[in-house]
Each structure stands twice: as structure tokens, then as C-alpha cells.
Amino acid sequence: MIIKAEQITKSYQTGSGKLEVLKGVDLSISEGEIVSVMGPSGCGKSTLLNILGILDRLDSGDLWIENKKVSDLSDRDISQLRNKYIGFVFQFHHLLPEFSVIENLMIPQLIKGVNEDKAKDRCMKLLEVVDLYNRYDHNPAELSGGERQRVAVLRALVNHPRLVLADEPTGNLDIESGLKIIDLIKQMRDRDNNSFLIATHNPDVAVHCDRHLKFKDGILVSG
């Protein structure tokens, strides 16, 4: 089991009172599994991903990542766990505009302490997989939306995370480009046995996943 959540709750204080977003979420994801979470904008999908990615703290419940109970860990241990095991893909690619494609991909590896030549070699091999080998020296502005999002997926995978959390990764793309992103995710899963949790409002995305869940009244139910 890559990740397991039991009875996760999360609420926020608003001007009109307390807003309960997650109301006892149970979720587990196995190695190599691609799971989608469907629901309309504002239903709590992003909140769930932030909790599971240890970017935000839950109110109550328990969360395990790689059999480590998050509530038992120090802040430093949590940071190391997140950096080692979790990758993130967002609706907006968030590539650094002043850097080339290869530099954007290399930065996470260099931060991790990987040798520059080794980092570049791995990133070039990944670009070859997605037919962007010849665009390695282009800046993000010179790429199409689909190409930028493919680079964003590779960036999430470059440090070999066990779990990738993708928040509306096809939300800004047309149907054809969006399905290419899902094909890429499946291809990378088959290659490296990563697990993926994809938050989406698009049923065309969910149907291509191994399992899909829906948000209903702040909890997850089978799709």
C-alpha cells in the first residue's frame, strides 16, 4: 500500500461560519494503481490532494505513506517523506519561464544532489520518451499547452516518486491533448510502476483510470 487515509476531516473558517470540506475520507492506493477522483470545482478535490501530499494538515483522522504514520513524524521527517516519495502535477504547469525545458526538468534533481551530467542524461531520456527530445533547449513559451503539460508530468516523475498527485492535469487542454496526458501517465506507470491519484471533473479522464471515485457530501464513494 503506497498511501492509506482513514476518516480524514478538514474544515475552514469562513465569514459565514465553519465550512466542512472533508467529512471522514477513507482512501487507499496500491502500487502501480491509477485512481481518479471526480467532482465539480470547489468540492474539495484540491484540499484532499494537499492533505495527502502533506502540504496541508488534516483536522482529524490518520494518514500513512509507505507504512509511515504521518502524525508520528517530525516536520523534518515529513519534508523528507514528501520530497522522496511524492510528485505533484497541477492544472497550470508552473514551469519556470526563464529556464529551458531541460533546465526545468533538471532543477528537482540538482536540488536532490544529483550530479549535473547524470541529471541531464536522465532528463534527456525522459524527453525522448514523450517525443520532446528536440525541444530540450526551448523555453516554455515556445511550447504548446499540451507540450508544457507533458514536461510538467515529467518534472513530477524525475525524482522517481512512488506516488504522483495530479490536480486537474488536463483542465486547460482540449480533449485530444488531455487524453495524450493520460496516455503519458499510463505509459510512465507501466514503465516505473508509480501510483497516481488524479483529481478531475472530466469523465473522459476518469474512464481511462484503473479505478475512479466520486466526491459526495465531503466523502469519497465508488464511481
C-alpha positions as CSV (number, residue, x, y, z in Angstrom):
1,M,0.0,0.0,0.0
2,I,1.5,3.3,-1.1
3,I,-0.9,5.5,0.8
4,K,-3.8,5.0,3.2
5,A,-6.1,7.5,4.7
6,E,-8.7,6.8,7.4
7,Q,-11.5,9.2,8.4
8,I,-9.7,12.3,7.2
9,T,-11.5,15.5,8.0
10,K,-10.7,19.1,7.1
11,S,-12.7,22.3,7.6
12,Y,-12.0,26.0,7.1
13,Q,-13.4,29.0,8.9
14,T,-15.3,31.4,6.6
15,G,-17.1,34.7,7.2
16,S,-20.4,32.8,7.4
17,G,-19.1,30.1,9.7
18,K,-17.3,26.7,9.6
19,L,-17.0,25.0,6.2
20,E,-16.5,21.3,6.3
21,V,-14.7,20.2,3.2
22,L,-13.6,16.6,4.0
23,K,-16.0,14.7,6.2
24,G,-14.4,11.3,7.0
25,V,-12.5,10.4,3.8
26,D,-11.2,6.8,3.5
27,L,-8.8,6.1,0.7
28,S,-6.0,3.6,-0.1
29,I,-3.9,3.3,-3.2
30,S,-1.8,0.3,-4.2
31,E,1.5,0.2,-6.0
32,G,1.1,0.9,-9.7
33,E,-2.5,1.9,-9.5
34,I,-4.1,4.9,-11.2
35,V,-7.1,6.3,-9.3
36,S,-9.2,9.2,-10.3
37,V,-11.3,11.4,-8.0
38,M,-14.2,13.2,-9.7
39,G,-16.3,16.1,-8.6
40,P,-17.2,19.6,-9.6
41,S,-14.9,22.6,-8.9
42,G,-14.9,23.6,-5.3
43,C,-16.0,20.2,-3.9
44,G,-12.7,19.6,-2.1
45,K,-10.6,17.7,-4.6
46,S,-7.6,20.0,-4.2
47,T,-7.9,20.1,-0.5
48,L,-7.8,16.3,-0.5
49,L,-4.6,16.3,-2.6
50,N,-3.0,18.9,-0.4
51,I,-3.7,16.7,2.7
52,L,-2.4,13.5,1.0
53,G,0.7,15.3,-0.3
54,I,1.3,16.6,3.3
55,L,1.1,20.2,2.0
56,D,-1.7,20.9,4.5
57,R,-2.6,19.4,7.8
58,L,-5.7,17.4,8.4
59,D,-8.1,18.2,11.3
60,S,-8.6,14.6,12.4
61,G,-8.1,11.1,11.1
62,D,-4.9,9.1,10.2
63,L,-2.6,9.1,7.2
64,W,0.0,6.6,6.3
65,I,2.5,7.0,3.4
66,E,4.8,4.0,2.7
67,N,3.6,2.5,6.0
68,K,4.8,5.6,7.9
69,K,2.1,7.2,10.1
70,V,2.4,10.9,9.3
71,S,1.2,12.1,12.7
72,D,4.2,10.3,14.3
73,L,6.7,12.2,12.2
74,S,8.6,15.4,12.9
75,D,8.4,18.3,10.4
76,R,11.8,17.4,9.0
77,D,10.8,13.8,8.6
78,I,7.6,14.9,6.8
79,S,9.5,17.1,4.5
80,Q,11.9,14.3,3.6
81,L,9.0,11.9,3.1
82,R,7.2,14.3,0.8
83,N,10.4,15.0,-1.2
84,K,11.3,11.4,-1.5
85,Y,8.0,9.7,-2.3
86,I,5.6,12.3,-3.7
87,G,5.4,14.1,-7.0
88,F,2.9,16.8,-8.0
89,V,1.3,17.9,-11.2
90,F,-1.0,20.9,-11.3
91,Q,-3.6,22.3,-13.7
92,F,-1.3,25.1,-14.5
93,H,2.1,23.7,-15.5
94,H,4.1,26.2,-13.3
95,L,7.3,25.8,-15.4
96,L,9.8,28.5,-14.8
97,P,9.6,30.7,-17.9
98,E,13.2,31.9,-17.7
99,F,14.6,28.4,-17.9
100,S,14.6,25.9,-20.8
101,V,12.8,22.7,-20.8
102,I,15.8,20.6,-19.8
103,E,16.7,23.1,-17.1
104,N,13.1,22.9,-15.7
105,L,13.5,19.1,-15.5
106,M,17.0,19.2,-14.0
107,I,16.2,21.6,-11.2
108,P,14.5,19.0,-8.9
109,Q,17.4,16.5,-9.5
110,L,20.0,19.2,-8.7
111,I,18.2,20.1,-5.5
112,K,18.2,16.5,-4.6
113,G,22.0,16.5,-5.0
114,V,22.2,14.5,-8.3
115,N,25.3,15.2,-10.4
116,E,24.6,17.6,-13.2
117,D,25.7,15.3,-16.0
118,K,23.7,12.4,-14.6
119,A,20.6,14.7,-14.1
120,K,20.8,15.9,-17.7
121,D,21.2,12.4,-19.1
122,R,18.1,11.2,-17.2
123,C,16.0,14.2,-18.3
124,M,17.0,13.8,-21.9
125,K,16.0,10.2,-21.9
126,L,12.6,11.2,-20.4
127,L,12.1,13.8,-23.1
128,E,12.8,11.2,-25.7
129,V,10.0,9.1,-24.3
130,V,7.5,11.8,-24.9
131,D,8.8,13.0,-28.3
132,L,10.2,16.3,-26.9
133,Y,13.9,15.4,-27.2
134,N,14.4,18.1,-29.9
135,R,12.7,20.7,-27.8
136,Y,15.0,20.4,-24.8
137,D,16.5,23.9,-25.3
138,H,13.2,25.7,-25.9
139,N,11.6,27.9,-23.2
140,P,8.1,27.0,-22.0
141,A,6.6,29.9,-24.0
142,E,7.8,28.2,-27.2
143,L,5.8,25.1,-26.5
144,S,2.1,24.3,-27.0
145,G,-0.1,23.8,-23.9
146,G,-0.1,20.1,-24.3
147,E,3.7,20.0,-24.6
148,R,4.1,22.2,-21.5
149,Q,1.9,19.8,-19.5
150,R,3.9,16.8,-20.7
151,V,7.0,18.5,-19.4
152,A,5.2,19.2,-16.1
153,V,4.4,15.4,-15.8
154,L,8.0,14.5,-16.5
155,R,9.1,17.0,-13.8
156,A,6.9,15.3,-11.3
157,L,8.4,12.0,-12.2
158,V,12.1,12.9,-12.5
159,N,13.0,12.0,-8.9
160,H,11.3,8.6,-9.0
161,P,8.4,9.4,-6.7
162,R,6.3,6.4,-5.6
163,L,3.1,8.5,-5.7
164,V,2.1,11.3,-8.1
165,L,-0.8,13.6,-7.1
166,A,-2.3,15.3,-10.2
167,D,-4.7,18.2,-9.7
168,E,-6.8,18.7,-12.9
169,P,-3.8,18.0,-15.1
170,T,-5.9,18.2,-18.3
171,G,-8.1,21.0,-17.2
172,N,-6.6,23.6,-19.5
173,L,-6.3,21.3,-22.5
174,D,-8.5,20.3,-25.4
175,I,-9.8,16.7,-25.4
176,E,-7.1,15.3,-27.7
177,S,-4.3,16.9,-25.7
178,G,-5.8,15.8,-22.4
179,L,-6.0,12.2,-23.5
180,K,-2.4,12.4,-24.5
181,I,-1.5,13.4,-20.9
182,I,-3.5,10.4,-19.6
183,D,-1.7,8.1,-22.1
184,L,1.6,9.5,-20.9
185,I,0.7,8.9,-17.2
186,K,-0.3,5.3,-18.1
187,Q,2.9,4.8,-20.1
188,M,5.1,6.1,-17.2
189,R,3.2,3.9,-14.7
190,D,3.8,0.9,-16.9
191,R,7.5,1.8,-17.1
192,D,8.2,2.7,-13.5
193,N,5.3,1.3,-11.5
194,N,4.4,4.6,-10.0
195,S,0.9,5.2,-8.4
196,F,-1.2,8.1,-9.5
197,L,-4.2,10.0,-7.9
198,I,-5.8,12.3,-10.4
199,A,-8.4,14.9,-9.4
200,T,-10.6,15.8,-12.3
201,H,-14.1,16.9,-13.3
202,N,-13.8,15.2,-16.7
203,P,-15.4,11.8,-17.1
204,D,-13.2,11.2,-20.2
205,V,-10.2,11.2,-17.9
206,A,-11.8,9.0,-15.2
207,V,-12.8,6.3,-17.6
208,H,-9.2,5.7,-18.5
209,C,-8.1,5.1,-14.9
210,D,-7.9,1.8,-13.1
211,R,-10.4,2.9,-10.5
212,H,-12.5,6.0,-10.1
213,L,-14.1,7.6,-7.1
214,K,-16.5,10.5,-6.7
215,F,-16.9,13.2,-4.1
216,K,-20.3,13.2,-2.4
217,D,-21.1,15.4,0.6
218,G,-17.4,15.6,1.6
219,I,-16.7,11.8,1.4
220,L,-15.4,9.5,-1.3
221,V,-17.7,6.9,-2.9
222,S,-17.0,4.4,-5.6
223,G,-17.6,5.7,-9.1
